[in-house]
Amino acid sequence: MQSHDLLPVGTVWVGPELNWIARMSLQSLLHAGHPVTLFHTDTIQDPKLPGLSLVPARELWDYPETLLTHVSPAVFSDFFRLHMIRKARMIWADTDVLCVRPFVPRDGYLVGYEHGGWINGAVLMLPDSSPTLNELITRFDDPSFVPDWLFHRFKGKARKAGPERALYEACRLAPNVVGPKALTHMLPKHGEDGHVLPYQILNPLPWSLADVYFNPHGGVEPWLNDQTMAVHIYTSRIRRHHKQVRPMAGSFMARFAETIGFDMDAHGPTAEHSADTA
């Protein structure tokens, strides 16, 4: 059930079909009461989650076709979220984020640290007047731009790609250069880092422990507190096995699915744990 007091949340998907973790992520946002929009770059199979709105990504941002051919889906989402936040005034959430409590920005900001001191944009909201938001959009609209914060050893290689591809080459060399690295550079530059929340709020577990969400003996809860709004699954860091089989009973994923009414039979992986999948 949607709450009129909560801001809408949006995300983007590249490809024809969502994986089950993405569907569970969307369900968690809907369960929390947020209006949720899934932008998509391709003709997509309807995930059939009641209340979810499906919108072609180009209706929001007429992105250059070369962008999708030169960068990964994850990097594309780093570009897309900035335009979505400014144009649609939606909170961004990665499709591997589970909403534990409703997302409530403070003074127009919702962004958090992750372990190691990086600023992560898995959940992100910035005011439309944010200097960080507006400078990043301006910079990233220029394919010749080579980020100041790119590793020095990569800058020459990026420039050699030419003015039409320098930024895309920078993304190939350092995939997080337009994501966490950009936020970690820009928010302090513009004096906006005072709005960044402690890691416990949006990214409570380090990426190196991503598999613990699937541990039937627990291990997630000690990292959470009564301020935690989200857990970031870091899908790219979990073992392939966990993406292919149903979470074991007692694991955080299995218990959270029950809490939010996520139907594993309808939407989850079909494979069960066995000696062949262990």
N, C-alpha and C positions, 0 to 999 in steps of 0.2 A: 504494500500500500504506500503510495507516494505521500510525502509530507510537503505542504506548500511552503514551509519555512526553509527547506533544504535546496541548495543550488543544484542545477543539473550537472551530470557527469557525462563526459564523452571520452571516446577512445577510437582508435582506427585499427582495421584489420586488412592485411595484404594477403590475398589468396581467396580460394573459393569456399573454404569451410573452416570453421573454428575448431580448435582442439578442445578437449574436455576441460582443461584448466582455465582456458579463456571463458568458456561458458559458465563455469563455476564462479569466476571472478565477476562476470556481469550479474549473475544471480545474487551474489552477495551485496552488490550495490543496490539492486532493486529491493532486496529484502530490507536494507537499511532505510528505504524510503526515498531514495534519490530518483528523479527522472533520469533515464539513461539513454544515450544515443550511441549507436555503433556506426561509425563512418566506415565505408568499405571502398576499396579501389577496384575490385572485380565484382562480377555477378556472384553473389554469395548465397549459400544455402541458409535459409531462415533457421536460426537456432531454436525458434519456438519458445522463447522465454516471455511470458506475459508481461506487458508493459515496456518491452524493449523497442526503441525506434531504430529503424534502419535507414541510413541516408548515404547516397553516393558521396565519396570524399570530394569530388570535384564541385559539388554544390556549395561547399564551404571554401575551398581553395583550389584555384586552377593551377595546380603545380605543373612544372615543366615535365614533359614525358620522359626526358633523359634522366630525371632524378631516379625514377624507379628502375631504370636499367643500369644505373651506376652505383647504387647504394643498396644495402640490405634492408629488409622490412623494418628491423629495429631502428636503423638510422633514419629511414623515411619517417618513422613515427616521431623522432626527435625534431625534425623540421615541422611536421604537421601539427604537433601539439601547440607550438607557439602561435600559429595562425588560428587554431581553434580557440585558444584562450582569449585572444584579442577580439576575434570576430564574433564568436558565439557566446562568450562569457560563461563558458562551462569549465568546471574543474576537470583536469585531465587525470586519468588513471590508466596505468599499463594493464594489459590483459593478463598479467600474472600477479596482480594485487588483489588481496581479499580484504573486503571492508569489514572491520571488526566493530567499529562504531561510526555513526554518520560523520561525514567530512564537513567540518566547520572551519572556514578560513578565519584568520584573525587579522583585522585591518586590511582585508583584501588579499592576504597572503596565505598560502598553504604549501609548504615545501620543507623538507627535512634533511638533516644529515644522515649519512649511513656510516657504518663502522669504517674507521680509517680517515675520517675527516672530510670525505667528499660530500658535496651537496647533490643529492639524487633527485631526479625529476619523475620518479615512478608515479607519485601523486604530486600534482603541481597546479597551483593557481597563483596568478600575479595580477595586480591591478592593471587596468588598461593604460594607466599613466606610468607604469613601471619603466624606468630607464633601461633596466636589464632586458625586459621583454621587447621593447621597441628597438633597442640597438641590435639585439640578436636577429630579429626579423630583417632589419635593414641589411646587416652584414651577410646573412645567409641567403638573401635574395640575389647576391652577387656571386656567380660561380667562380670568379677569379680570386675570391677572398681566401687568404691563407691565415688561419687563426693565430693570433699572437701567442696563445697558450699551447699551440702544437709543439711537440718535442722538436728541439732545434735540428736534430739530425734528419727529421722528416720534411722540414720546410723547403729545402732545395728540391727534393723529389716531387713535392706537391706543385711547386712552381713550374717544373719541367713538363708537367702534364698540359700546360697551356691555359689561357684565360677562360676557356669554356669548361675546363674540367679540374682546375686546381683544388677547389673545395671538395669535390667528390673524391679526388685522389687522397686528400687529407683524411677523409672519412674512411677510406680503405686502409690507410696506414695506421690510423688510430680510431677505431670504430666509436669510441665514446667522446670524440673531440667536440661534437655538436650536442652532446647530452650532458652527463655529469661534469665533464671538464669545463664546458662552457658556463654552466651555472656556477661552478666553484670559482671561476675567474671573474665573472661579471657581477654577481650579487655583491661581493665585497668592494669591487671597483666603484659601484654606484652607492655604496653605503646602505645596501638593503639586506645585508647578511644578518642583521639583528632580528629579522623576521624568521630566520631558519630555525626549525624546531629540533630538539634533541632526537637522536636516532631512535629512541624508544617509541616515538609517536607514529612514525610512518615506515621505518625500516628497522624493526627491532632486532632481527637476527642478521648476522653477517652472511654474505653470499656463500662463504666456505662451508656453512652448516645447512645449506638448503635441503639436503636429504632428510634432516631431522623432522620435517613436516610429515614424513611418511613412516616414521618410527612408531610401531604399535605400543611401545613402552613410554611414549611421551618425550618430553624434553623441550617443548616450545614454550609452555606457560611461564617458566621462570624468567623468560626474556620480556614478557609483557607486563604492563601495569594498567592502572585504571584510567590512564590518559591515552593509551594506544588506540589509534584509529584504524590502522591497516597493518597487515603483514605482507611483505614482499617475498614472493616465492622464488624469484630469480630462476625462471624456467630454464634459461640457457645453462645454468650451473647444476641442475639436478640430473641424476643418472637417467639414461634413456628408459631403463626398466620401469622407473616410477611413472613415466609418461604413458606407458603401454598397458599397465595392469591396474586393476581396482585397488585403491588404498586399503590397507589392512585395517580390520576393526581395531579401534582403540587409538589409531593414529590421529593427529590433529586434523588431517584432511578428511578422514572419514567422519569424525565427530562434528567438524564444522559444516560439512555437507548436510548432516542431519539438522543442525541448528538453523540453517538458512533455507531448508526445504529443497535442497538440490537433489534431484532424482538421479541417482547413479545408474539405475536400470535404463532410464531414457537417454541420459546425456553423458554418462561416464564411460570409461574404457570397458570393453567387453571381456578382456582376458582376466582370468583369476590367477592368484599366486599359486605356483606349483614348482616342482623341482626343475622343470624346463625353463621357467621364467626367472628363477632366482639368480 
